[in-house]
Amino acid sequence: MIATLKHLRALYEHTDDPWNFAHSDYEQDKFRATRRALMRDSYRSALELGCGNGALARHIAPLCDNYTGIDAIERAVIAARKAVPEARFIVDCYPCRLPDATFDLVILSEILYFLTPDEIRHLARNLSHNARHAEVICVTWLGETEQALQGADALEIFRQTMVPRLDLALIADTGLYRIDRGKLRGFG
């Protein structure tokens, strides 16, 4: 994770929008596709890990009574707070303790491949216990990630760890990214 943090800090060193979310048609189309992939029109409480500068939150937070985003980069979180002031954004790096809340939506947008296989498995178990009936949206970049894990490999580790509590279904595949969605089944 140390190498990943160094990489992310370098990306955010001179800008709070290193992927050009604000002006990229590709990124804006992906955010709209993520919103369309949601099962419902409204949610009580959403959690987004790796929220970055709040670009996706701008599309999803208006549908939620409470929206919490977590990101490891302080500059990104400061930008997210400005972009979506009604949401809650936390500076922290997974694996971290997830906020105490009953989330009915969890968004994992292009974050899984930044984690190690063990961290992905830990996250899956963590969500199984702490977001027991949540809808889960996974957005996965299908190109080269420059990380130890590629997107599809990271998604497969998450998927396999979540069986049988979560069946992810492919919702969209553009060849550049895919969106998978599922609903967690609680214990008992």
C-alpha positions in Angstrom: 0.0 0.0 0.0 2.9 2.3 0.6 3.9 2.3 -3.1 0.2 2.9 -4.0 0.0 5.9 -1.6 3.2 7.4 -3.1 1.7 7.0 -6.6 -1.6 8.7 -5.6 0.1 11.5 -3.8 2.3 12.2 -6.8 -0.9 12.3 -9.0 -2.5 14.8 -6.7 0.6 16.9 -6.0 -0.3 19.7 -8.4 -4.0 19.2 -9.0 -7.1 18.0 -7.3 -8.3 16.5 -10.7 -5.5 14.3 -12.0 -7.9 12.2 -14.2 -9.6 15.3 -15.6 -13.0 14.2 -14.3 -14.5 17.7 -14.7 -13.8 18.0 -18.4 -13.5 14.4 -19.7 -16.5 13.2 -21.7 -15.4 9.6 -21.1 -15.4 10.1 -17.3 -18.7 12.0 -17.2 -20.3 9.2 -19.4 -18.9 6.6 -16.9 -20.4 8.5 -14.0 -23.8 8.7 -15.7 -23.6 5.0 -16.5 -22.8 4.2 -12.9 -25.9 6.2 -11.8 -28.0 4.4 -14.4 -26.7 1.0 -13.0 -28.3 1.7 -9.6 -31.3 -0.4 -8.7 -33.2 2.3 -6.9 -34.0 6.0 -7.2 -33.1 6.8 -3.6 -31.0 5.4 -0.7 -30.8 6.1 3.0 -27.0 5.8 3.3 -24.2 5.3 0.8 -20.5 4.6 1.2 -18.0 5.2 -1.5 -14.4 3.9 -1.0 -11.8 5.8 -3.0 -14.1 8.8 -3.6 -11.3 11.0 -5.0 -12.4 14.6 -5.5 -16.1 13.8 -5.3 -16.7 13.7 -9.1 -18.8 10.5 -8.9 -20.4 11.7 -5.6 -21.8 14.7 -7.5 -23.9 12.2 -9.5 -24.9 9.8 -6.7 -25.1 11.9 -3.5 -28.3 13.7 -4.5 -30.1 10.3 -4.4 -28.9 9.6 -0.8 -30.1 10.9 2.5 -26.5 10.4 3.7 -23.4 10.0 1.6 -20.0 9.1 3.0 -16.8 9.1 0.9 -13.4 7.9 2.0 -10.1 8.6 0.2 -6.5 8.4 1.2 -5.5 11.7 -0.3 -6.3 14.8 1.7 -6.2 17.1 -1.3 -8.8 14.9 -3.0 -11.1 15.0 0.1 -10.8 18.8 0.4 -12.0 19.0 -3.2 -14.8 16.5 -2.6 -16.0 18.6 0.4 -16.2 21.6 -1.9 -17.9 19.7 -4.7 -20.5 18.0 -2.6 -20.8 20.0 0.7 -23.9 18.1 1.8 -21.9 14.8 1.9 -19.4 13.6 4.5 -15.9 12.9 3.3 -13.2 11.3 5.4 -9.4 11.1 4.9 -8.4 7.5 5.5 -6.8 4.6 3.7 -8.3 1.2 3.4 -7.9 -1.1 5.3 -9.4 1.2 7.8 -12.4 1.0 10.1 -15.5 1.7 8.1 -17.8 4.3 9.5 -20.6 3.2 11.8 -23.7 3.3 9.7 -26.2 1.1 8.0 -25.3 1.5 4.4 -27.8 0.4 1.7 -25.4 1.4 -1.1 -21.7 0.7 -1.4 -19.7 2.0 -4.4 -16.3 0.6 -5.3 -15.4 2.6 -8.3 -11.9 1.8 -9.7 -10.5 1.1 -6.2 -10.1 -2.7 -5.9 -7.0 -2.8 -8.0 -5.3 -0.3 -5.7 -5.6 -2.9 -2.9 -3.7 -6.1 -2.3 -5.5 -9.5 -2.6 -5.5 -9.8 1.2 -7.0 -6.2 1.5 -9.7 -7.1 -1.1 -10.6 -10.2 0.9 -10.7 -8.2 4.1 -12.9 -5.6 2.5 -15.3 -8.3 1.2 -15.5 -9.8 4.7 -15.9 -6.3 6.2 -18.8 -5.4 3.9 -20.4 -8.8 4.6 -20.6 -7.9 8.3 -21.1 -4.1 8.1 -23.3 -3.5 5.0 -25.3 -6.7 5.3 -28.1 -5.8 2.9 -26.5 -3.2 0.7 -26.5 -2.8 -3.0 -22.9 -3.0 -4.2 -21.7 -1.3 -7.4 -18.2 -2.2 -8.7 -16.8 -0.1 -11.5 -13.7 -1.7 -12.9 -11.1 -0.2 -15.3 -10.2 -2.9 -17.9 -7.0 -1.3 -19.2 -3.5 -1.4 -17.7 -3.6 -0.2 -14.1 0.1 0.3 -13.4 -0.7 -1.6 -10.1 0.2 -5.1 -9.0 -3.3 -6.2 -9.8 -5.3 -5.5 -12.9 -8.9 -4.5 -12.7 -10.5 -7.8 -13.8 -8.2 -9.8 -11.5 -9.1 -7.6 -8.5 -12.8 -7.8 -9.2 -12.6 -11.6 -9.4 -10.9 -11.8 -6.0 -13.7 -9.7 -4.6 -16.3 -11.7 -6.3 -15.0 -15.1 -5.1 -14.6 -13.8 -1.5 -18.2 -12.6 -1.5 -19.7 -15.9 -2.6 -22.4 -16.8 -1.5 -23.4 -13.5 0.1 -23.2 -11.5 -3.1 -23.9 -12.4 -6.7 -22.4 -9.6 -8.9 -24.1 -9.3 -12.3 -22.5 -7.5 -15.2 -24.5 -4.4 -16.0 -22.3 -2.6 -18.6 -19.1 -3.4 -20.4 -17.7 -0.8 -22.7 -14.4 -2.6 -23.4 -12.6 0.1 -21.3 -14.5 -0.4 -18.1 -17.3 -2.6 -16.7 -20.0 -2.1 -14.1 -21.1 -4.9 -11.9 -24.0 -4.8 -9.4 -25.3 -7.0 -6.7 -27.2 -7.0 -3.5 -25.7 -8.4 -0.3 -27.5 -11.0 1.6 -27.2 -10.8 5.4 -26.4 -13.6 7.7 -29.1 -16.0 8.9 
